[in-house]
Amino acid sequence: MMERSLSLWRTAGIVWWLGYREHALAPWSLVRTLLESLVVAVLLLFLGQLVDVGEGAARVYGSYLSWSLIGFALLQLCNAGTRELPRLYREARESAWLDALRMTGVDLRRLLVVLPVFAWSIAAARALLLLFFGWWASGFSGAWGPTVVAALFLVIGALLFWAMGWIAGAFAVGGHHPEEVSRGVLLVHVLLGGIFFPRDLLPLGLQTLGGWLPIAPVIDGMRGALMGGASLAELHEPLARALLLLVVLVALGEGLMRRSLLRAARRGLLGRMWR
């Protein structure tokens, strides 16, 4: 081990650079991502002729486009948390990454926090680009109040999706393969979370279930702020739901991760330097 450990920020920078170098070896993946986003945008323009998003969206050209792009942007962060984060943890456990990163002297749990920093930065860049496009399509009012409220919900959403990934990552660290379950969780968010069509179209029971998915209060808050110009006081209900879910998921994730790390260390799953 190094005599002097690196700071967490320096370690995060090293991990980000390694992720960037790995991503640079496959430049076509970026082109594929852009093409996929273009196809989705075209489909959303077409669906705008078929889907009524209700009174919450102005009935002008581009209203459904902006309405759905907000959901699609948050889906990027949700995907990074539920799928990318546990995949990275499993690959790090199965390869020599954890042993190599141990040389930085940073605590294992803190290393696990910064390990997905590059994947999160890519997801955040996509989300912000889609949000800007959606904001522009909705009329680009330029009012700072709703923008600040939307940014607050975006930060809370990022924490929620990280907490979801922390829970799935606990199983990955413990020797399991939670990716298939994570795909199912992501599919439930797509179908019930109100991303591409209003939850009001669902049966009452599914509406209630969808409203308590982590992505739902974040979508409600951001759409209310960006498209409806609502203040934080007017969005107290989705804000309360989001904060309650955040507390529950963080507490659950911390408990599961602590237990998984102890079990994985006893079973020698974390490499020889973590026993």
C-alpha positions in Angstrom: 0.0 0.0 0.0 1.1 3.5 -0.6 2.4 5.3 2.5 0.1 8.3 1.8 -3.3 7.7 0.4 -4.7 9.8 -2.4 -7.7 12.1 -1.8 -11.1 10.9 -2.8 -11.3 13.6 -5.5 -7.9 12.6 -6.9 -9.0 9.0 -7.0 -12.3 10.0 -8.7 -10.2 11.8 -11.3 -8.1 8.7 -11.9 -11.1 6.5 -12.2 -12.8 9.0 -14.6 -9.7 9.1 -16.8 -9.5 5.3 -17.0 -13.1 5.2 -18.0 -12.5 7.8 -20.6 -9.6 5.9 -22.1 -11.6 2.7 -22.2 -14.5 4.6 -23.9 -12.1 6.2 -26.4 -11.1 2.8 -27.7 -14.7 2.3 -28.9 -15.7 5.7 -30.5 -18.5 4.1 -32.4 -20.4 3.6 -29.2 -20.9 7.4 -29.0 -22.1 7.5 -32.6 -24.6 4.7 -31.8 -25.8 6.6 -28.7 -26.4 9.7 -30.8 -28.3 7.7 -33.4 -30.4 6.0 -30.8 -31.3 9.4 -29.3 -32.2 10.7 -32.8 -34.5 7.8 -33.4 -36.2 8.3 -30.0 -36.7 12.0 -30.8 -38.4 11.1 -34.1 -40.6 8.6 -32.4 -41.6 11.1 -29.8 -42.5 13.6 -32.5 -44.8 11.0 -34.0 -46.3 10.0 -30.7 -47.1 13.6 -30.0 -49.9 13.3 -32.5 -51.4 10.4 -30.6 -50.9 11.1 -26.9 -52.8 13.7 -24.9 -50.6 14.8 -21.9 -53.4 16.7 -20.3 -53.8 20.2 -19.1 -50.4 20.3 -17.6 -48.8 20.8 -21.0 -49.5 23.7 -23.3 -51.3 22.6 -26.4 -48.7 23.9 -28.8 -46.4 22.2 -31.2 -43.6 20.4 -29.3 -45.6 20.1 -26.1 -45.5 16.3 -26.0 -41.9 16.4 -27.2 -40.8 18.5 -24.3 -43.1 16.6 -21.9 -41.6 13.2 -22.8 -38.0 14.4 -23.2 -38.1 15.3 -19.5 -39.0 11.7 -18.7 -36.4 10.4 -21.2 -33.7 12.5 -19.7 -34.4 11.2 -16.2 -34.4 7.7 -17.6 -30.7 8.1 -18.6 -29.8 8.6 -14.9 -32.2 5.8 -13.8 -30.4 3.5 -16.2 -27.0 4.5 -15.0 -28.0 3.7 -11.4 -30.0 0.5 -11.9 -27.9 -1.2 -14.6 -24.5 0.5 -15.1 -23.5 0.7 -11.4 -24.0 -2.9 -10.4 -22.4 -4.0 -13.7 -19.3 -2.0 -12.9 -19.2 -3.4 -9.3 -19.4 -7.0 -10.6 -16.7 -6.4 -13.2 -14.4 -4.7 -10.7 -14.9 -7.6 -8.3 -14.2 -10.2 -11.0 -11.2 -8.4 -12.4 -8.1 -6.9 -10.7 -9.6 -3.4 -10.5 -10.3 -3.5 -6.8 -6.8 -4.7 -6.0 -5.3 -2.0 -8.3 -7.4 0.8 -6.8 -6.5 -0.4 -3.3 -3.1 1.0 -3.9 -4.6 4.5 -3.7 -5.1 3.9 0.1 -8.8 5.0 -0.2 -11.4 3.1 1.9 -13.2 0.5 -0.1 -16.7 1.9 0.5 -15.5 5.3 -0.7 -13.9 3.7 -3.7 -17.2 2.1 -4.6 -18.8 5.5 -4.5 -16.4 7.0 -7.1 -16.0 3.8 -9.3 -19.0 4.7 -11.6 -18.0 8.4 -11.9 -17.4 8.2 -15.7 -20.6 6.3 -16.4 -22.5 8.8 -14.3 -20.9 11.8 -16.1 -21.9 10.4 -19.5 -25.5 9.8 -18.3 -25.6 13.3 -16.8 -24.4 14.8 -20.0 -27.1 13.0 -22.0 -29.8 14.0 -19.4 -28.8 17.7 -19.4 -28.8 17.8 -23.3 -32.2 16.2 -23.4 -33.6 18.5 -20.7 -32.3 21.6 -22.6 -33.9 20.4 -25.8 -37.2 19.7 -23.9 -37.0 23.1 -22.2 -36.4 24.8 -25.6 -39.3 22.9 -27.2 -41.7 24.0 -24.4 -41.1 27.7 -25.2 -37.9 28.5 -23.3 -39.5 31.0 -20.9 -36.1 31.7 -19.3 -37.7 32.2 -15.8 -35.1 31.4 -13.1 -37.5 30.4 -10.4 -38.9 27.3 -12.1 -35.4 26.4 -13.4 -34.0 26.4 -9.9 -36.9 24.2 -8.7 -36.3 21.8 -11.6 -32.6 21.7 -10.8 -33.4 20.8 -7.2 -35.6 17.9 -8.3 -32.9 16.8 -10.7 -30.3 16.6 -7.9 -32.8 14.6 -5.7 -33.5 12.3 -8.7 -29.7 11.7 -9.2 -29.4 10.8 -5.5 -32.4 8.5 -5.7 -31.1 6.6 -8.8 -27.6 6.4 -7.1 -29.3 4.8 -4.1 -31.1 2.3 -6.3 -27.8 1.4 -7.9 -26.2 1.2 -4.4 -28.8 -1.4 -3.5 -28.2 -3.4 -6.7 -24.5 -3.0 -6.3 -24.6 -4.5 -2.9 -25.7 -7.8 -4.4 -23.1 -7.5 -7.2 -20.3 -7.0 -4.6 -21.7 -10.1 -2.7 -21.1 -12.4 -5.7 -24.6 -12.2 -7.3 -25.5 -11.0 -10.8 -28.4 -8.5 -10.3 -28.3 -7.1 -13.9 -31.4 -9.1 -15.0 -33.4 -7.9 -12.0 -32.2 -4.4 -12.7 -33.5 -4.6 -16.3 -36.8 -5.6 -14.9 -36.8 -2.7 -12.5 -36.0 -0.3 -15.3 -38.8 -1.8 -17.4 -41.3 -1.2 -14.6 -40.2 2.4 -14.4 -40.7 2.8 -18.2 -44.2 1.2 -18.1 -45.5 2.7 -14.9 -43.4 5.8 -14.1 -45.1 8.2 -16.5 -42.1 8.6 -18.8 -43.7 8.4 -22.2 -47.4 8.5 -21.3 -49.4 9.9 -18.4 -49.9 7.7 -15.4 -53.6 8.8 -15.4 -54.1 6.4 -18.3 -53.3 3.4 -16.1 -55.7 1.5 -13.8 -56.0 3.0 -10.4 -53.9 0.4 -8.7 -51.1 0.8 -11.2 -51.3 4.6 -10.9 -50.7 4.3 -7.2 -47.8 1.9 -7.7 -46.3 4.0 -10.4 -46.6 7.2 -8.3 -44.3 5.6 -5.7 -41.6 4.6 -8.1 -38.4 6.7 -7.5 -38.6 8.3 -10.9 -42.3 9.4 -10.6 -42.0 12.3 -8.1 -38.9 13.6 -9.8 -40.7 13.7 -13.2 -43.8 15.3 -11.6 -41.7 18.0 -10.0 -39.6 18.8 -13.1 -42.6 18.9 -15.4 -44.5 21.0 -13.0 -41.6 23.5 -12.8 -40.4 23.6 -16.4 -43.8 23.3 -18.2 -46.2 24.6 -15.6 -44.0 27.3 -14.0 -44.9 25.9 -10.5 -43.1 27.0 -7.4 -41.5 24.8 -4.8 -44.5 25.3 -2.5 -46.9 24.2 -5.1 -44.8 21.0 -5.7 -44.6 20.1 -2.0 -46.4 16.7 -2.6 -43.9 15.2 -5.1 -41.0 16.8 -3.1 -42.2 15.0 0.0 -42.5 11.7 -1.9 -39.1 12.1 -3.4 -37.4 12.9 0.0 -39.2 10.0 1.7 -38.1 7.6 -0.9 -34.6 8.9 -0.7 -34.3 8.4 3.0 -35.7 4.8 2.7 -33.5 3.8 -0.2 -30.3 5.3 1.2 -30.9 3.5 4.6 -31.7 0.2 2.8 -28.7 0.5 0.5 -26.2 1.3 3.3 -27.4 -1.7 5.3 -27.2 -4.0 2.4 -23.8 -2.8 1.2 -22.3 -3.0 4.7 -23.5 -6.6 5.1 -22.4 -7.6 1.5 -18.9 -6.2 2.0 -18.4 -8.2 5.2 -19.6 -11.4 3.6 -17.6 -10.8 0.4 -14.4 -10.1 2.5 -14.9 -13.4 4.5 -15.4 -15.3 1.2 -12.4 -13.7 -0.5 -14.4 -12.2 -3.3 -12.8 -8.8 -3.1 -9.2 -9.8 -3.9 -6.3 -10.7 -1.8 -5.7 -7.1 -0.5 -9.2 -6.8 1.0 -9.2 -9.8 3.2 
